[in-house]
């Protein structure tokens, strides 16, 4: 069973990711963005996501390390949604098996 704090954390992370997009578009809707500013706006939600994932890169848990490797391979070939799905499934299966 998923604890309430886990659900709350997931909802807050989703809200922050969504808000980075919405606030950026609302705040800059009447301006012409240069290529550098556009790149920053596109990278912001990914930065929020990677800040959550980054601690697992230094784990000693082999299941997490293998799941990260599988997710990195998937990211080079699949869309964002598919990569997230592969990462979640890989982490769940490897944690169960190992």
N, C-alpha and C positions, 0 to 999 in steps of 0.2 A: 504494500500500500504506500502511496506517495504521501509524505507528510505535508502539512499545511504550509510550513516554511519553504519547502521546495516549490510548491505551486506558486506561492507569493513571489519567490525569487524569479521564477520563470516569467511570470506576468510582468514584474517590474523590468526585467531585461528586455522583454518584447516592447514594453511601453517606451523605454529609453531609445531603443533602436528606431521605433516608429517616429518618435518625437524629433529625433535628429533630422530625419527626412522632412517632416512636415514643417518644422520651424525654419529650416533652411529654405524651403520653397516659398513659404509665406513671407519670410523676411526679405528675400531677394527676388521676388516675382517680377518687379518692375525694373530690374537691372540686367545688364548684359554681362555675363560672367566670362572672364578670360579662361583659357585652357587650364591654367594652374588652379584657379578657384573652383572650376568645375570638377577637377580631379579630387580636390579636398572634399567637396560635397559628396562625391560618389564613394569615397573611402571611409567616411565617418561611421556608418553603421557597421562596417566590417571591423573597425577598430574597437567598437564596443564588444563585438562578439569575440574577437581574439583576446581581449583582456580577461574574459571568462575562461577561455580555453588554455591560455598560456601556462598556468600553474601545472597542468598535466604533462607538459614537456619535461619537467624535472622530477617526475615521479619514478619510483622504483617498481611500480606495478607493471609487470609485463603485458597484461591485458590492455591497459591504457596506452602503453607505448605502441603496441601492435595496432590498436584502433586508430591512433594518430597517423601511423604510416599508411594504413589502408585509406584513411580519409584524405591524406595528401595526394595519393595516387588518383583517387576518385576526383579530386578537385582539378586535376590537370586534364580530365577528360569529360566531366559531366557539368551540368548546370548547378547553380547554387543550391536549389531545393533538393536535387538528387544527391548532391554531396552531403548535405546535412542528414538526409535519410540514411545514406550509407554509413556515415559516421555514428549515428545513434544505434543502428542495428549492429554494426561491428563492435561497438563498445559493450552493448548488452550481451551479445553472444560470447564474446571473449571473456567478459567478467564471469559469466555463468560457467564457461568451460574451464577457465584457468582459476 
